[in-house]
Amino acid sequence: MINVKSIENNALIDIYPKLYGKKFDSSYLNKRYISLLKTHQTLFNKNSALLFSTAGRSELGGNHTDHNLGKVLAASINLDTIAAVNKTNDNIAILNSEGFPEVKVDLSNLDYRKDEENTTQGLLRGIAYAFNQKGLKIGGFLANTTTNVLKGSGLSSSAAIEVLCATIFNNLYNEDVLSPIELAKISQFAENTYYGKPSGLMDQCACASGGIISIDFKDNINPKVINIPFDFKKFGYNLIIVDTKGSHDDLTHCYSAIPSEMKAVANYFNKTVLREISYDDFFNNIHDLRDNLKNDRALLRAIHYFNENKRVEDMVIALKNNDINKYLELVNKSGQSSYNYLQNLYDKPIEQGLGLALAVLETSLEGEGAYRVHGGGFAGTVQAYIPFDKTEKIIKNLETVFGIGCVTELNIREIPTIAFA
């Protein structure tokens, strides 16, 4: 348990580098956590609390592969959702998230409720249900949260709050018995079933795990997760994302078409997902596939899937070998494949913010670094690796197009979702 005075006396200074990387502003972070605790006191009349932190995530490779049981490379980042929490003696879980109405769930009834789809109530009830089904303990709590994980940016603000809630139950009532991957699975279950949104497991895994991880989803029940220690700054590069200010409205059909078209190719072979067929089988039958599906885009997206899986393998090898040049080459190839084959940069001919951002980066980088679409695509953000000596100039170039504050610099977070202090 910690209070405001302890933070004023720098009680958290040793954990900040693990959560936020070596480049952090201790004054800003102290103010952030002090504000959290003061709000907690106002809401719940508690002078001290436990602190929790769950990271957002950045996809580094494997664009749109997880839903067909592919391979991805992702990282926990220095943007996070934090919470002040007190355990209670009742069975009521109360969650206050800054800027949103209070969420209150009676844990004595864990049944799925149709009216709670697409709500945080549904997520929280579903997470509690999953703990209960595993024979683990659940109970009441008072939680106040705030986040700096940018919404609509592909940094997984929704997965961060899911994993945070699972971490609260895990810590308060189960002595942290569950691993980060098990917390991720519980979070995905709640999102798929109680929240009503089909999703892969990449977002939750990356938010929960800490560091850079490769994930192989061939066994979706027990994905293979490997940590890969690496620091881009040691090689002279800043990792950034660029918010192109695009709207995500009415794009559900764009996102859902990608997995469905990939799976349509797999269905031709009487398989469920592309991971169950080989590239050779696909390419040897591409003429008949084209006649059967009458959808060339599905074939192009399948080609992206197969090549992107191999790229992730090669990206992992490059990182393990400290071969930054090879890694950046593969990042660029991933971006080109998303643009040309996956085709997830734009839906409307006159609104192409992602493509415009990539064009600005290509011109500004002058053959150095790397750039690609980030996350789901169609709107939102692009990702880039920028040399230190060009960072200031490139940010100015991007802000000229997309406005002040469009660029966010990311640091890799070392540690998993955590309860501390």
C-alpha positions in Angstrom: 0.0 0.0 0.0 1.2 3.5 -0.8 0.0 7.0 -0.2 0.6 10.5 -1.7 3.4 11.4 0.8 5.4 8.3 -0.1 5.3 9.2 -3.8 6.3 12.8 -3.0 9.3 11.3 -1.4 10.1 9.4 -4.6 9.1 5.9 -3.4 8.5 4.8 -7.0 11.7 6.1 -8.5 13.3 2.6 -8.7 10.4 1.0 -10.6 9.9 3.8 -13.2 12.7 2.6 -15.5 11.3 -0.9 -15.6 7.8 0.5 -16.5 8.7 3.4 -18.8 12.2 2.8 -20.1 15.4 4.7 -19.3 14.1 7.9 -20.8 11.3 9.0 -18.3 10.2 12.2 -16.5 10.1 11.4 -12.8 8.3 14.7 -12.0 5.6 14.0 -14.5 5.2 10.4 -13.3 5.0 11.4 -9.7 2.3 13.9 -10.5 0.4 11.2 -12.5 0.4 8.7 -9.6 -0.3 11.4 -7.0 -3.3 12.5 -9.0 -4.5 8.9 -9.3 -4.3 8.5 -5.5 -6.0 11.8 -4.8 -8.9 10.9 -7.1 -9.1 7.5 -5.4 -9.4 9.2 -2.0 -12.1 11.5 -3.3 -14.0 8.6 -4.8 -13.6 6.0 -2.1 -12.3 7.8 1.0 -9.1 5.7 1.0 -5.8 7.3 1.9 -3.6 4.5 0.6 -4.0 1.9 -2.0 -2.2 -0.8 -4.0 -0.9 0.3 -7.4 -1.3 -1.6 -10.7 0.1 -1.1 -14.2 -0.7 -2.8 -17.5 1.1 -1.7 -20.7 -0.2 -0.9 -24.1 1.4 -2.8 -26.9 2.9 -2.1 -30.3 2.8 -4.7 -33.2 6.3 -4.9 -34.7 5.6 -7.6 -37.3 2.9 -10.1 -38.3 0.3 -7.7 -39.6 -3.1 -9.4 -39.5 -1.8 -12.9 -39.1 -2.9 -13.9 -35.6 -6.6 -14.5 -36.6 -5.4 -17.3 -38.9 -3.1 -18.8 -36.3 0.0 -17.1 -37.7 3.2 -15.6 -36.1 3.6 -12.1 -34.7 6.3 -9.9 -33.1 5.1 -7.4 -30.6 6.2 -5.4 -27.6 4.9 -3.9 -24.3 5.4 -0.2 -24.3 5.8 2.7 -21.9 2.2 3.9 -22.3 0.0 2.2 -19.7 -3.2 1.9 -17.8 -2.6 2.4 -14.1 -5.0 1.8 -11.1 -5.2 2.4 -7.4 -7.0 -0.5 -5.8 -8.4 -1.5 -2.4 -9.7 -5.0 -1.6 -13.2 -5.1 0.0 -15.0 -7.6 2.1 -18.1 -7.8 -0.1 -18.7 -9.3 -3.5 -19.0 -6.0 -5.5 -16.3 -4.9 -8.0 -16.3 -1.2 -8.6 -14.2 0.2 -11.5 -13.9 4.0 -12.1 -12.1 4.8 -15.3 -11.2 8.5 -16.0 -13.7 10.0 -18.4 -16.2 7.1 -18.2 -19.2 6.2 -16.0 -18.6 4.0 -13.0 -18.7 0.3 -13.5 -20.3 -1.8 -10.8 -20.6 -5.6 -11.0 -22.1 -7.9 -8.4 -19.9 -11.0 -8.5 -22.5 -13.2 -7.0 -24.0 -13.5 -10.5 -21.5 -14.3 -13.2 -24.0 -15.3 -15.9 -23.5 -13.8 -19.4 -25.9 -10.9 -20.0 -26.8 -9.9 -23.6 -27.3 -6.3 -22.5 -23.7 -6.1 -21.3 -22.2 -6.8 -24.7 -19.8 -4.0 -25.7 -19.5 -2.7 -22.1 -16.8 -2.7 -19.5 -19.4 -4.4 -17.2 -19.4 -7.3 -19.5 -15.7 -7.6 -19.6 -15.3 -7.4 -15.9 -18.1 -10.0 -15.3 -16.5 -12.3 -18.0 -13.1 -12.1 -16.4 -14.5 -13.0 -13.0 -16.4 -15.9 -14.6 -13.2 -17.2 -16.1 -11.4 -17.1 -12.8 -14.3 -18.9 -11.1 -14.3 -21.6 -13.8 -10.6 -22.2 -13.1 -11.4 -22.8 -9.4 -9.7 -19.5 -8.5 -11.0 -16.9 -6.0 -12.8 -13.7 -6.8 -14.0 -10.9 -4.6 -14.8 -7.3 -4.4 -12.6 -4.3 -4.9 -12.5 -0.5 -5.4 -10.5 0.6 -8.4 -9.7 3.9 -9.9 -7.9 3.9 -13.3 -6.4 6.3 -15.8 -4.6 5.7 -19.0 -2.2 7.3 -21.5 -2.6 4.4 -24.0 -3.9 6.3 -27.1 -7.3 5.2 -28.1 -7.8 4.2 -31.8 -4.0 4.0 -32.3 -3.5 0.3 -32.5 -1.8 0.3 -29.1 -4.6 -1.8 -27.5 -6.1 0.4 -24.9 -9.0 -2.1 -24.6 -6.7 -5.1 -24.1 -4.8 -3.1 -21.4 -7.9 -2.6 -19.3 -8.9 -6.2 -19.7 -5.5 -7.5 -18.6 -5.5 -4.9 -15.8 -8.8 -6.3 -14.4 -7.5 -9.8 -14.6 -4.3 -8.8 -12.8 -6.4 -7.3 -10.0 -8.2 -10.5 -9.3 -5.0 -12.5 -9.7 -3.1 -10.3 -7.1 -5.8 -9.5 -4.6 -7.3 -13.0 -4.3 -4.9 -15.5 -5.8 -1.4 -14.5 -4.8 -0.4 -13.9 -8.5 -0.7 -17.6 -9.3 -1.5 -17.0 -13.0 1.2 -16.2 -15.6 0.9 -13.2 -18.0 -0.2 -15.6 -20.8 -2.9 -17.1 -18.6 -4.1 -13.6 -17.8 -4.1 -12.8 -21.5 -6.3 -15.9 -22.3 -8.8 -15.0 -19.6 -9.0 -11.4 -21.0 -9.5 -12.7 -24.6 -12.2 -15.1 -23.3 -14.1 -12.2 -21.7 -13.8 -10.0 -24.9 -14.9 -12.8 -27.2 -17.8 -14.1 -25.1 -19.1 -11.5 -22.6 -18.1 -8.4 -24.6 -19.1 -10.0 -27.9 -16.1 -9.0 -30.0 -14.1 -11.7 -31.9 -10.4 -11.1 -31.5 -7.1 -12.9 -31.6 -4.8 -13.2 -28.6 -1.9 -11.0 -29.7 -3.1 -7.8 -28.0 -3.6 -9.3 -24.6 -0.4 -11.4 -24.8 1.7 -8.3 -25.6 0.0 -6.1 -23.0 0.5 -8.8 -20.3 4.0 -10.1 -21.0 6.6 -7.2 -20.9 9.4 -6.7 -23.4 9.5 -7.8 -27.0 7.9 -11.2 -27.6 7.4 -13.4 -30.6 4.1 -15.4 -30.5 3.3 -18.5 -32.6 -0.4 -19.1 -32.5 -0.3 -22.6 -34.2 -1.7 -24.0 -31.0 -4.1 -21.2 -30.1 -4.9 -22.7 -26.7 -1.2 -22.7 -25.7 0.6 -20.2 -28.0 4.4 -20.3 -28.0 5.7 -17.1 -26.6 9.4 -16.2 -26.5 10.9 -13.1 -25.0 13.6 -11.3 -27.1 15.7 -8.8 -25.3 16.5 -5.9 -27.5 16.9 -2.1 -27.3 16.4 -0.1 -30.5 18.0 3.0 -28.9 21.3 1.2 -28.5 21.5 1.1 -32.3 20.6 4.8 -32.6 16.9 4.6 -33.5 13.7 6.0 -31.9 10.6 4.0 -32.3 7.6 6.2 -33.0 3.9 6.0 -34.1 2.2 8.7 -36.1 -1.5 9.4 -35.6 -2.9 10.3 -39.0 -6.2 11.5 -37.5 -8.3 9.1 -39.6 -11.7 8.1 -38.4 -12.5 4.5 -37.5 -16.2 5.0 -38.0 -17.9 2.5 -40.3 -14.7 0.4 -40.8 -15.9 -2.8 -39.1 -16.6 -4.4 -42.5 -13.0 -3.6 -43.6 -11.4 -5.3 -40.6 -13.7 -8.3 -40.7 -13.1 -8.9 -44.4 -9.4 -9.6 -43.9 -9.8 -12.8 -41.7 -12.9 -13.9 -43.6 -11.2 -13.7 -47.0 -8.1 -15.5 -45.7 -10.3 -18.2 -44.2 -12.2 -18.5 -47.5 -8.9 -19.5 -49.1 -8.4 -22.1 -46.4 -11.9 -23.4 -46.8 -11.2 -24.2 -50.4 -8.8 -26.9 -49.0 -11.4 -28.0 -46.4 -9.4 -26.2 -43.7 -10.4 -23.6 -41.2 -7.5 -21.2 -41.3 -4.5 -20.5 -43.6 -2.0 -22.0 -41.0 -3.4 -25.4 -41.8 -2.2 -25.3 -45.5 1.2 -24.8 -47.0 2.3 -22.0 -49.4 3.1 -24.6 -52.0 -0.4 -26.1 -51.9 -1.9 -22.6 -52.1 0.3 -21.6 -55.1 -0.1 -24.8 -56.9 -3.9 -24.4 -56.8 -4.0 -20.6 -57.4 -5.7 -20.9 -60.8 -8.5 -23.0 -59.5 -8.8 -20.9 -56.4 -9.2 -17.8 -58.5 -12.0 -19.4 -60.5 -13.7 -20.7 -57.4 -13.5 -17.7 -55.1 -13.7 -14.9 -57.8 -11.9 -12.7 -55.3 -8.3 -11.7 -56.3 -8.0 -9.7 -53.1 -8.4 -12.8 -51.0 -5.5 -14.4 -52.9 -3.3 -11.4 -52.4 -4.1 -11.3 -48.7 -3.2 -15.0 -48.5 0.1 -14.3 -50.1 0.7 -11.6 -47.5 -0.1 -14.0 -44.7 2.4 -16.7 -45.9 5.2 -14.2 -46.5 4.5 -12.3 -43.3 4.8 -15.4 -41.2 8.3 -16.1 -42.7 9.2 -12.4 -42.2 8.4 -12.7 -38.5 10.8 -15.7 -38.2 13.5 -13.7 -40.0 12.9 -10.6 -37.8 13.3 -12.7 -34.7 16.6 -14.1 -36.0 17.8 -10.6 -36.9 17.0 -9.3 -33.4 18.8 -12.3 -31.7 21.8 -11.6 -33.9 21.7 -7.8 -33.2 21.4 -7.3 -37.0 19.5 -4.0 -37.0 20.0 -3.4 -40.7 18.4 -6.8 -41.6 15.6 -6.1 -39.1 14.8 -2.7 -40.6 14.9 -4.2 -44.1 12.2 -6.7 -43.0 10.1 -4.0 -41.4 10.0 -2.1 -44.7 9.1 -5.3 -46.5 6.3 -5.9 -44.0 5.0 -2.4 -44.7 5.1 -2.9 -48.4 3.3 -6.2 -48.2 0.5 -4.6 -46.1 0.2 -1.8 -48.6 0.3 -3.9 -51.8 -1.2 -7.3 -50.8 -3.0 -7.1 -47.5 -4.5 -3.7 -48.7 -5.3 -2.3 -45.3 -4.2 1.3 -45.7 -7.4 2.9 -46.8 -11.0 2.3 -47.7 -12.0 5.6 -49.2 -10.2 6.8 -52.3 -10.0 10.4 -51.1 -9.0 9.7 -47.4 -5.6 8.1 -47.4 -3.9 9.4 -44.3 -1.8 6.3 -43.7 -0.4 6.3 -47.2 0.3 10.0 -46.9 2.2 9.5 -43.6 4.3 6.7 -45.2 5.1 8.9 -48.1 6.3 11.7 -45.8 8.4 9.2 -43.9 9.9 7.7 -47.1 11.0 11.1 -48.2 12.3 12.3 -44.8 14.2 9.1 -43.9 16.2 9.2 -47.2 16.8 5.5 -47.2 17.5 5.1 -43.5 15.3 3.6 -40.8 12.0 1.9 -41.6 8.3 2.5 -41.7 5.0 0.5 -41.9 1.3 0.5 -41.2 0.7 -0.1 -37.5 -2.0 -2.5 -36.3 -5.3 -3.0 -38.0 -4.9 -0.3 -40.6 -7.5 1.6 -42.7 -7.2 4.5 -40.2 -5.1 5.3 -37.2 -1.4 5.1 -37.1 1.8 4.2 -38.8 5.0 3.1 -37.2 8.6 4.2 -37.9 12.2 3.7 -36.7 14.0 7.0 -37.0 17.7 7.7 -36.6 18.5 10.0 -33.6 20.0 12.7 -35.8 16.9 12.9 -38.0 14.2 12.7 -35.3 13.6 16.4 -34.7 13.4 17.2 -38.5 11.1 14.2 -39.3 8.7 15.0 -36.4 8.4 18.6 -37.7 7.7 17.2 -41.2 5.0 15.0 -39.9 3.4 17.7 -37.7 3.2 20.0 -40.7 0.9 17.4 -42.3 -1.0 15.9 -39.4 -0.7 18.6 -36.6 1.2 19.2 -33.4 1.3 16.1 -31.2 0.7 13.6 -33.9 3.9 11.8 -33.1 4.4 9.6 -30.0 7.8 8.2 -29.1 7.7 4.7 -27.7 10.0 2.9 -25.3 10.0 -0.8 -24.7 8.7 -1.7 -21.2 10.7 -4.4 -19.5 8.2 -6.0 -17.0 4.8 -7.7 -17.3 1.5 -6.5 -16.0 2.1 -5.9 -12.3 0.8 -5.0 -8.9 3.3 -2.9 -6.8 3.7 -0.6 -3.9 
